[in-house]
């Protein structure tokens, strides 16, 4: 399988992407691996590898800090220090977010199955912290659809998927309640606007004619006009 993948990868890289006018085409067919999508997939793998290492470093440092509040800051990878000491989970999310939506699925196809556990770890963190829930769901559903058989056969993946499922259900249920509340508020505001747009209008000429024909002492008649 690896040899077949390498041969397919080499063939796809050798194919020209020039249009009829000799210029590089702006879009390619879906599912076609290009240099850009391969580089994006490699960036995701690199971010996942660095992220898992950093999660372990930070986790160990928090245990030490719990016992010793004056413990020194952890020795993190220079990549995170160069990015204003960003967290590992935020760095992985930023890496995925920078990939164009049209190329995200092809970039995820580059990930081998061995990297899915790391990806699920960060997907669970994003879902629990409610970070870019639409992107989190999109990545999760595509991975489940692509590697369904392998994931089902893996005993290690099940607990991770259960944790992600609980987090996503909680977040999506809360967002559903917020959407229902906002829709009800919009309907209430709309009803108020419609009610306020109805005013009482008196036709003076009609009223004067009625007063002349019927005599005085009659009340004005109001007509509701929207």
MIDOSE-1310 file (N, C-alpha, C; in nm, 2 decimals, decimal comma, always signed):
residues 226
xxxx	+0,08/-0,12/+0,00/+0,00/+0,00/+0,00/+0,09/+0,13/+0,00; +0,20/+0,12/+0,08/+0,29/+0,24/+0,08/+0,35/+0,26/-0,06; +0,39/+0,15/-0,13/+0,45/+0,16/-0,26/+0,35/+0,22/-0,36; +0,23/+0,17/-0,35/+0,12/+0,22/-0,44/+0,10/+0,37/-0,41
xxxx	+0,10/+0,41/-0,28/+0,08/+0,55/-0,25/+0,19/+0,63/-0,30; +0,31/+0,59/-0,29/+0,43/+0,67/-0,33/+0,43/+0,68/-0,48; +0,39/+0,58/-0,56/+0,39/+0,58/-0,70/+0,28/+0,68/-0,75; +0,16/+0,67/-0,68/+0,05/+0,77/-0,71/+0,09/+0,91/-0,68
xxxx	+0,16/+0,93/-0,57/+0,20/+1,06/-0,53/+0,30/+1,12/-0,63; +0,40/+1,04/-0,67/+0,50/+1,08/-0,77/+0,43/+1,12/-0,90; +0,34/+1,04/-0,95/+0,27/+1,06/-1,07/+0,19/+1,19/-1,07; +0,12/+1,21/-0,95/+0,04/+1,33/-0,94/+0,13/+1,46/-0,94
xxxx	+0,25/+1,45/-0,88/+0,34/+1,57/-0,88/+0,39/+1,60/-1,01; +0,41/+1,49/-1,10/+0,47/+1,52/-1,23/+0,37/+1,57/-1,33; +0,24/+1,56/-1,30/+0,14/+1,61/-1,39/+0,14/+1,76/-1,39; +0,13/+1,81/-1,51/+0,13/+1,96/-1,52/-0,01/+2,01/-1,49
xxxx	-0,01/+2,13/-1,43/-0,14/+2,20/-1,40/-0,16/+2,32/-1,48; -0,09/+2,34/-1,59/-0,10/+2,46/-1,67/-0,23/+2,46/-1,75; -0,29/+2,58/-1,77/-0,41/+2,59/-1,85/-0,38/+2,60/-1,99; -0,49/+2,63/-2,07/-0,47/+2,64/-2,22/-0,38/+2,75/-2,25
xxxx	-0,38/+2,86/-2,17/-0,30/+2,98/-2,21/-0,16/+2,97/-2,15; -0,12/+2,86/-2,09/+0,01/+2,84/-2,04/+0,03/+2,88/-1,90; -0,07/+2,95/-1,84/-0,06/+2,99/-1,70/-0,11/+2,88/-1,61; -0,08/+2,89/-1,49/-0,11/+2,78/-1,39/-0,26/+2,80/-1,36
xxxx	-0,33/+2,68/-1,36/-0,48/+2,69/-1,34/-0,50/+2,73/-1,19; -0,61/+2,81/-1,17/-0,64/+2,85/-1,04/-0,70/+2,74/-0,95; -0,77/+2,65/-1,01/-0,84/+2,54/-0,94/-0,81/+2,41/-1,01; -0,81/+2,30/-0,93/-0,78/+2,17/-0,98/-0,90/+2,08/-0,94
xxxx	-0,91/+1,96/-1,00/-1,01/+1,87/-0,97/-1,01/+1,83/-0,82; -1,13/+1,81/-0,76/-1,14/+1,77/-0,63/-1,07/+1,63/-0,61; -1,00/+1,61/-0,50/-0,94/+1,48/-0,48/-0,80/+1,46/-0,54; -0,76/+1,56/-0,62/-0,63/+1,55/-0,69/-0,52/+1,61/-0,59
xxxx	-0,42/+1,52/-0,56/-0,31/+1,57/-0,47/-0,22/+1,66/-0,55; -0,20/+1,77/-0,50/-0,10/+1,87/-0,56/+0,01/+1,90/-0,45; +0,10/+1,98/-0,50/+0,21/+2,01/-0,41/+0,16/+2,09/-0,29; +0,06/+2,18/-0,32/+0,01/+2,26/-0,21/-0,07/+2,18/-0,10
xxxx	-0,15/+2,08/-0,15/-0,22/+2,00/-0,05/-0,12/+1,91/+0,03; -0,02/+1,86/-0,04/+0,08/+1,77/+0,03/+0,15/+1,85/+0,13; +0,19/+1,98/+0,10/+0,26/+2,06/+0,20/+0,17/+2,09/+0,32; +0,04/+2,12/+0,29/-0,06/+2,14/+0,39/-0,07/+2,02/+0,48
xxxx	-0,08/+1,90/+0,42/-0,09/+1,78/+0,51/+0,04/+1,76/+0,59; +0,15/+1,79/+0,54/+0,28/+1,78/+0,61/+0,28/+1,88/+0,73; +0,23/+2,00/+0,70/+0,22/+2,10/+0,81/+0,13/+2,05/+0,92; +0,02/+1,99/+0,89/-0,07/+1,93/+0,99/+0,00/+1,83/+1,07
xxxx	+0,07/+1,73/+1,00/+0,14/+1,63/+1,07/+0,25/+1,68/+1,17; +0,32/+1,78/+1,12/+0,43/+1,84/+1,20/+0,37/+1,91/+1,32; +0,25/+1,98/+1,30/+0,19/+2,05/+1,41/+0,14/+1,95/+1,51; +0,09/+1,83/+1,47/+0,04/+1,73/+1,56/+0,15/+1,67/+1,64
xxxx	+0,26/+1,64/+1,57/+0,38/+1,58/+1,64/+0,43/+1,68/+1,75; +0,45/+1,81/+1,71/+0,50/+1,90/+1,81/+0,39/+1,92/+1,92; +0,26/+1,92/+1,88/+0,16/+1,94/+1,98/+0,15/+1,84/+2,09; +0,16/+1,71/+2,05/+0,16/+1,60/+2,15/+0,28/+1,61/+2,24
xxxx	+0,39/+1,64/+2,19/+0,51/+1,66/+2,28/+0,49/+1,78/+2,38; +0,43/+1,89/+2,33/+0,41/+2,00/+2,41/+0,30/+1,98/+2,52; +0,20/+1,90/+2,48/+0,10/+1,87/+2,58/+0,15/+1,79/+2,70; +0,25/+1,70/+2,67/+0,31/+1,62/+2,77/+0,40/+1,71/+2,86
xxxx	+0,47/+1,80/+2,80/+0,56/+1,89/+2,87/+0,47/+1,98/+2,97; +0,37/+2,04/+2,91/+0,28/+2,13/+2,99/+0,21/+2,05/+3,10; +0,17/+1,93/+3,07/+0,10/+1,85/+3,17/+0,19/+1,82/+3,29; +0,31/+1,78/+3,26/+0,41/+1,75/+3,36/+0,44/+1,88/+3,44
xxxx	+0,45/+1,99/+3,38/+0,48/+2,12/+3,45/+0,37/+2,15/+3,54; +0,25/+2,13/+3,50/+0,13/+2,16/+3,58/+0,13/+2,08/+3,71; +0,17/+1,95/+3,70/+0,18/+1,87/+3,82/+0,29/+1,92/+3,91; +0,40/+1,96/+3,86/+0,51/+2,01/+3,94/+0,46/+2,14/+4,00
xxxx	+0,39/+2,23/+3,93/+0,35/+2,36/+3,98/+0,25/+2,34/+4,09; +0,16/+2,24/+4,08/+0,07/+2,21/+4,18/+0,13/+2,19/+4,32; +0,25/+2,12/+4,31/+0,32/+2,09/+4,44/+0,42/+2,21/+4,47; +0,47/+2,28/+4,37/+0,56/+2,39/+4,40/+0,51/+2,51/+4,31
xxxx	+0,44/+2,60/+4,37/+0,39/+2,72/+4,29/+0,50/+2,80/+4,23; +0,62/+2,80/+4,28/+0,73/+2,88/+4,23/+0,81/+2,80/+4,12; +0,76/+2,70/+4,07/+0,83/+2,62/+3,97/+0,85/+2,70/+3,84; +0,97/+2,68/+3,78/+1,00/+2,76/+3,66/+0,91/+2,72/+3,54
xxxx	+0,90/+2,80/+3,44/+0,82/+2,77/+3,33/+0,87/+2,66/+3,25; +0,79/+2,58/+3,18/+0,84/+2,46/+3,11/+0,93/+2,50/+2,99; +1,02/+2,41/+2,96/+1,11/+2,43/+2,84/+1,04/+2,39/+2,72; +0,97/+2,48/+2,65/+0,89/+2,44/+2,53/+0,97/+2,45/+2,40
xxxx	+0,91/+2,41/+2,30/+0,97/+2,41/+2,17/+0,98/+2,56/+2,12; +1,10/+2,59/+2,06/+1,12/+2,73/+2,01/+1,01/+2,78/+1,91; +0,94/+2,68/+1,85/+0,83/+2,72/+1,75/+0,72/+2,80/+1,83; +0,69/+2,75/+1,94/+0,58/+2,81/+2,02/+0,63/+2,94/+2,08
xxxx	+0,75/+2,95/+2,12/+0,80/+3,07/+2,17/+0,81/+3,18/+2,07; +0,84/+3,14/+1,94/+0,84/+3,24/+1,84/+0,70/+3,29/+1,80; +0,60/+3,21/+1,83/+0,46/+3,25/+1,81/+0,39/+3,31/+1,93; +0,47/+3,39/+2,01/+0,41/+3,45/+2,13/+0,37/+3,35/+2,23
xxxx	+0,44/+3,24/+2,24/+0,41/+3,14/+2,35/+0,27/+3,08/+2,33; +0,23/+3,06/+2,21/+0,10/+3,00/+2,18/+0,09/+2,86/+2,23; -0,03/+2,82/+2,27/-0,05/+2,68/+2,32/-0,05/+2,59/+2,20; -0,02/+2,46/+2,23/-0,01/+2,36/+2,13/-0,14/+2,34/+2,06
xxxx	-0,26/+2,34/+2,14/-0,39/+2,32/+2,07/-0,43/+2,43/+1,98; -0,39/+2,55/+2,03/-0,42/+2,67/+1,94/-0,33/+2,67/+1,82; -0,21/+2,63/+1,83/-0,12/+2,62/+1,71/-0,17/+2,52/+1,61; -0,22/+2,41/+1,65/-0,27/+2,31/+1,56/-0,40/+2,36/+1,49
xxxx	-0,48/+2,43/+1,57/-0,60/+2,49/+1,51/-0,57/+2,59/+1,41; -0,47/+2,68/+1,44/-0,43/+2,78/+1,35/-0,38/+2,72/+1,22; -0,31/+2,61/+1,23/-0,25/+2,54/+1,11/-0,36/+2,49/+1,02; -0,46/+2,43/+1,08/-0,57/+2,38/+1,00/-0,66/+2,49/+0,95
xxxx	-0,68/+2,60/+1,02/-0,76/+2,71/+0,97/-0,70/+2,78/+0,86; -0,57/+2,78/+0,84/-0,50/+2,85/+0,74/-0,51/+2,77/+0,60; -0,55/+2,65/+0,61/-0,57/+2,57/+0,48/-0,70/+2,61/+0,42; -0,70/+2,64/+0,29/-0,82/+2,68/+0,22/-0,92/+2,57/+0,23
xxxx	-1,05/+2,60/+0,23/-1,15/+2,50/+0,25/-1,16/+2,40/+0,14; -1,13/+2,45/+0,02/-1,13/+2,36/-0,10/-1,02/+2,25/-0,09; -0,91/+2,28/-0,02/-0,79/+2,19/-0,01/-0,78/+2,12/+0,12; -0,88/+2,14/+0,21/-0,87/+2,08/+0,34/-0,88/+1,93/+0,34
xxxx	-0,98/+1,88/+0,26/-1,00/+1,74/+0,25/-0,88/+1,66/+0,19; -0,82/+1,72/+0,09/-0,71/+1,66/+0,03/-0,59/+1,66/+0,12; -0,58/+1,77/+0,20/-0,47/+1,77/+0,30/-0,49/+1,67/+0,41; -0,61/+1,65/+0,45/-0,64/+1,54/+0,55/-0,61/+1,40/+0,50
xxxx	-0,63/+1,38/+0,37/-0,60/+1,25/+0,31/-0,45/+1,22/+0,32; -0,37/+1,32/+0,33/-0,22/+1,29/+0,35/-0,19/+1,23/+0,48; -0,27/+1,25/+0,58/-0,24/+1,20/+0,72/-0,25/+1,05/+0,72; -0,15/+0,98/+0,77/-0,16/+0,83/+0,78/-0,25/+0,80/+0,90
xxxx	-0,30/+0,68/+0,91/-0,39/+0,64/+1,01/-0,32/+0,65/+1,15; -0,19/+0,63/+1,16/-0,12/+0,64/+1,29/-0,13/+0,78/+1,35; -0,16/+0,88/+1,27/-0,17/+1,02/+1,32/-0,31/+1,06/+1,37; -0,41/+0,97/+1,35/-0,55/+1,00/+1,38/-0,57/+1,01/+1,53
xxxx	-0,50/+0,93/+1,61/-0,51/+0,95/+1,75/-0,47/+1,08/+1,80; -0,36/+1,14/+1,75/-0,32/+1,27/+1,78/-0,42/+1,38/+1,74; -0,47/+1,36/+1,61/-0,58/+1,45/+1,56/-0,70/+1,45/+1,65; -0,74/+1,33/+1,69/-0,86/+1,31/+1,78/-0,84/+1,38/+1,91
xxxx	-0,72/+1,37/+1,96/-0,68/+1,44/+2,09/-0,71/+1,59/+2,08; -0,67/+1,65/+1,97/-0,69/+1,80/+1,96/-0,83/+1,83/+1,92; -0,90/+1,74/+1,85/-1,04/+1,76/+1,82/-1,12/+1,76/+1,94; -1,09/+1,67/+2,04/-1,16/+1,67/+2,16/-1,14/+1,80/+2,24
xxxx	-1,01/+1,85/+2,24/-0,98/+1,98/+2,31/-1,06/+2,09/+2,25; -1,06/+2,10/+2,11/-1,14/+2,21/+2,05/-1,29/+2,20/+2,08; -1,34/+2,08/+2,07/-1,48/+2,06/+2,10/-1,52/+2,10/+2,25; -1,43/+2,06/+2,34/-1,45/+2,09/+2,48/-1,45/+2,24/+2,51
xxxx	-1,36/+2,31/+2,44/-1,34/+2,45/+2,46/-1,42/+2,54/+2,36; -1,50/+2,47/+2,27/-1,59/+2,54/+2,18/-1,51/+2,63/+2,08; -1,40/+2,58/+2,03/-1,32/+2,65/+1,94/-1,36/+2,61/+1,79; -1,41/+2,70/+1,72/-1,44/+2,68/+1,58/-1,51/+2,54/+1,56
xxxx	-1,63/+2,54/+1,62/-1,70/+2,41/+1,62/-1,74/+2,36/+1,47; -1,77/+2,45/+1,38/-1,80/+2,41/+1,24/-1,68/+2,34/+1,18; -1,56/+2,39/+1,20/-1,44/+2,33/+1,14/-1,41/+2,20/+1,21; -1,43/+2,20/+1,34/-1,41/+2,07/+1,42/-1,50/+1,96/+1,37
xxxx	-1,62/+1,99/+1,35/-1,72/+1,89/+1,30/-1,68/+1,85/+1,16; -1,64/+1,94/+1,08/-1,61/+1,91/+0,94/-1,49/+1,81/+0,93; -1,39/+1,84/+1,01/-1,27/+1,75/+1,01/-1,30/+1,62/+1,06; -1,38/+1,62/+1,17/-1,41/+1,49/+1,24/-1,50/+1,40/+1,14
xxxx	-1,60/+1,46/+1,08/-1,69/+1,38/+0,99/-1,61/+1,33/+0,87; -1,52/+1,41/+0,82/-1,45/+1,36/+0,70/-1,35/+1,25/+0,74; -1,29/+1,26/+0,85/-1,20/+1,15/+0,90/-1,28/+1,02/+0,93; -1,39/+1,04/+0,99/-1,47/+0,92/+1,02/-1,52/+0,85/+0,89
xxxx	-1,56/+0,93/+0,79/-1,60/+0,88/+0,66/-1,49/+0,81/+0,59; -1,37/+0,87/+0,59/-1,26/+0,81/+0,52/-1,20/+0,69/+0,58; -1,19/+0,69/+0,71/-1,12/+0,57/+0,78/-1,22/+0,50/+0,87; -1,34/+0,48/+0,82/-1,45/+0,42/+0,90/-1,41/+0,28/+0,95
xxxx	-1,37/+0,20/+0,85/-1,34/+0,06/+0,89/-1,23/+0,04/+0,99; -1,12/+0,12/+0,96/-1,01/+0,11/+1,05/-1,04/+0,16/+1,19; -1,12/+0,27/+1,20/-1,16/+0,33/+1,33/-1,25/+0,23/+1,40; -1,34/+0,17/+1,33/-1,43/+0,07/+1,40/-1,35/-0,05/+1,46
xxxx	-1,25/-0,09/+1,38/-1,17/-0,21/+1,42/-1,07/-0,17/+1,53; -1,05/-0,05/+1,56/-0,95/-0,01/+1,66/-1,01/+0,01/+1,80; -0,96/-0,06/+1,89/-1,01/-0,05/+2,03/-0,96/+0,08/+2,10; -0,85/+0,14/+2,05/-0,80/+0,26/+2,11/-0,88/+0,38/+2,07
xxxx	-0,94/+0,38/+1,96/-1,01/+0,49/+1,91/-1,15/+0,51/+1,98; -1,21/+0,41/+2,02/-1,34/+0,42/+2,08/-1,35/+0,51/+2,20; -1,27/+0,50/+2,30/-1,28/+0,60/+2,41/-1,26/+0,74/+2,37; -1,17/+0,76/+2,27/-1,15/+0,90/+2,22/-1,27/+0,95/+2,15
xxxx	-1,34/+0,87/+2,07/-1,46/+0,91/+2,00/-1,57/+0,93/+2,10; -1,58/+0,85/+2,20/-1,69/+0,88/+2,30/-1,67/+1,01/+2,37; -1,54/+1,05/+2,40/-1,52/+1,18/+2,46/-1,55/+1,29/+2,37; -1,52/+1,28/+2,24/-1,55/+1,38/+2,15/-1,70/+1,39/+2,13
xxxx	-1,77/+1,28/+2,12/-1,91/+1,28/+2,11/-1,98/+1,35/+2,22; -1,94/+1,33/+2,35/-2,00/+1,39/+2,46/-1,98/+1,54/+2,46; -1,85/+1,58/+2,42/-1,82/+1,73/+2,41/-1,90/+1,80/+2,30; -1,91/+1,73/+2,19/-1,98/+1,80/+2,08/-2,13/+1,80/+2,10
xxxx	-2,19/+1,70/+2,16/-2,33/+1,70/+2,19/-2,36/+1,81/+2,29; -2,28/+1,83/+2,39/-2,30/+1,94/+2,49/-2,29/+2,08/+2,42; -2,19/+2,10/+2,34/-2,17/+2,22/+2,27/-2,28/+2,25/+2,17; -2,32/+2,15/+2,09/-2,42/+2,17/+1,99/-2,56/+2,19/+2,05
xxxx	-2,58/+2,12/+2,16/-2,71/+2,14/+2,23/-2,72/+2,28/+2,28; -2,61/+2,34/+2,34/-2,61/+2,47/+2,39/-2,63/+2,57/+2,27; -2,56/+2,55/+2,16/-2,58/+2,64/+2,05/-2,72/+2,63/+1,99; -2,78/+2,51/+1,99/-2,92/+2,50/+1,94/-3,01/+2,58/+2,03
xxxx	-2,99/+2,57/+2,16/-3,08/+2,65/+2,25/-3,06/+2,80/+2,23; -2,93/+2,84/+2,20/-2,91/+2,99/+2,17/-2,98/+3,03/+2,04; -2,97/+2,94/+1,94/-3,04/+2,98/+1,82/-3,19/+2,98/+1,83; -3,25/+2,89/+1,91/-3,39/+2,90/+1,94/-3,43/+3,02/+2,01
xxxx	-3,35/+3,06/+2,11/-3,38/+3,18/+2,19/-3,37/+3,31/+2,10; -3,26/+3,31/+2,01/-3,25/+3,42/+1,92/-3,36/+3,43/+1,82; -3,40/+3,32/+1,77/-3,52/+3,32/+1,67/-3,64/+3,37/+1,74; -3,67/+3,33/+1,86/-3,79/+3,37/+1,94/-3,78/+3,53/+1,96
xxxx	-3,66/+3,57/+1,99/-3,64/+3,72/+2,01/-3,66/+3,79/+1,89; -3,62/+3,74/+1,77/-3,64/+3,81/+1,64/-3,79/+3,81/+1,61; -3,86/+3,70/+1,64/-4,00/+3,70/+1,61/-4,07/+3,80/+1,70; -4,03/+3,81/+1,82/-4,10/+3,91/+1,91/-4,07/+4,05/+1,86
xxxx	-3,95/+4,08/+1,82/-3,92/+4,21/+1,77/-3,99/+4,24/+1,64; -4,00/+4,14/+1,56/-4,08/+4,16/+1,43/-4,22/+4,19/+1,46; -4,28/+4,12/+1,56/-4,42/+4,15/+1,59/-4,44/+4,29/+1,65; -4,34/+4,34/+1,73/-4,35/+4,47/+1,78/-4,34/+4,58/+1,67
xxxx	-4,25/+4,55/+1,57/-4,24/+4,64/+1,46/-4,36/+4,65/+1,38; -4,43/+4,54/+1,35/-4,55/+4,54/+1,28/-4,66/+4,61/+1,35; -4,67/+4,59/+1,49/-4,77/+4,66/+1,56/-4,75/+4,81/+1,57; -4,62/+4,85/+1,58/-4,59/+4,99/+1,58/-4,61/+5,06/+1,45
xxxx	-4,61/+4,98/+1,34/-4,63/+5,04/+1,21/-4,77/+5,07/+1,17; -4,87/+5,03/+1,26/-5,01/+5,05/+1,24/-5,05/+5,18/+1,32; -5,10/+5,28/+1,26/-5,14/+5,41/+1,32/-5,28/+5,44/+1,29; -5,34/+5,52/+1,38/-5,48/+5,57/+1,37/-5,48/+5,69/+1,28
xxxx	-5,56/+5,68/+1,17/-5,57/+5,79/+1,07/-5,71/+5,84/+1,06; -5,73/+5,97/+1,06/-5,86/+6,03/+1,05/-5,87/+6,10/+0,92; -5,97/+6,06/+0,84/-6,00/+6,13/+0,72/-6,08/+6,26/+0,75; -6,02/+6,37/+0,75/-6,09/+6,50/+0,80/-6,22/+6,53/+0,71
xxxx	-6,20/+6,51/+0,58/-6,31/+6,54/+0,49/-6,43/+6,45/+0,51; -6,40/+6,32/+0,53/-6,51/+6,23/+0,56/-6,58/+6,26/+0,69; -6,49/+6,29/+0,79/-6,55/+6,32/+0,92/-6,64/+6,44/+0,92; -6,59/+6,55/+0,85/-6,67/+6,67/+0,84/-6,80/+6,64/+0,77
xxxx	-6,80/+6,56/+0,66/-6,92/+6,53/+0,59/-7,02/+6,45/+0,68; -6,96/+6,36/+0,76/-7,05/+6,29/+0,86/-7,11/+6,38/+0,96; -7,03/+6,48/+1,01/-7,08/+6,57/+1,11/-7,19/+6,66/+1,05; -7,17/+6,70/+0,92/-7,27/+6,79/+0,86/-7,40/+6,71/+0,84
xxxx	-7,39/+6,59/+0,79/-7,51/+6,51/+0,76/-7,58/+6,46/+0,88; -7,50/+6,42/+0,98/-7,56/+6,35/+1,10/-7,58/+6,45/+1,22; -7,52/+6,57/+1,21/-7,53/+6,66/+1,32/-7,41/+6,65/+1,41; -7,41/+6,74/+1,51/-7,29/+6,75/+1,60/-7,31/+6,64/+1,70
xxxx	-7,20/+6,63/+1,78/-7,20/+6,54/+1,90/-7,16/+6,40/+1,86; -7,12/+6,38/+1,74/-7,07/+6,25/+1,70/-6,92/+6,24/+1,72; -6,87/+6,13/+1,75/-6,73/+6,11/+1,77/-6,66/+6,08/+1,64; -6,54/+6,11/+1,63/-6,46/+6,08/+1,51/-6,44/+5,93/+1,49
xxxx	-6,45/+5,89/+1,37/-6,42/+5,75/+1,34/-6,28/+5,73/+1,30; -6,21/+5,64/+1,35/-6,07/+5,61/+1,33/-6,06/+5,49/+1,24; -5,97/+5,49/+1,15/-5,95/+5,38/+1,05/-5,81/+5,34/+1,07; -5,79/+5,21/+1,10/-5,65/+5,16/+1,12/-5,59/+5,13/+0,98
xx	-5,48/+5,20/+0,96/-5,41/+5,19/+0,83/-5,26/+5,14/+0,86; -5,22/+5,04/+0,79/-5,08/+4,99/+0,81/-4,99/+5,07/+0,72
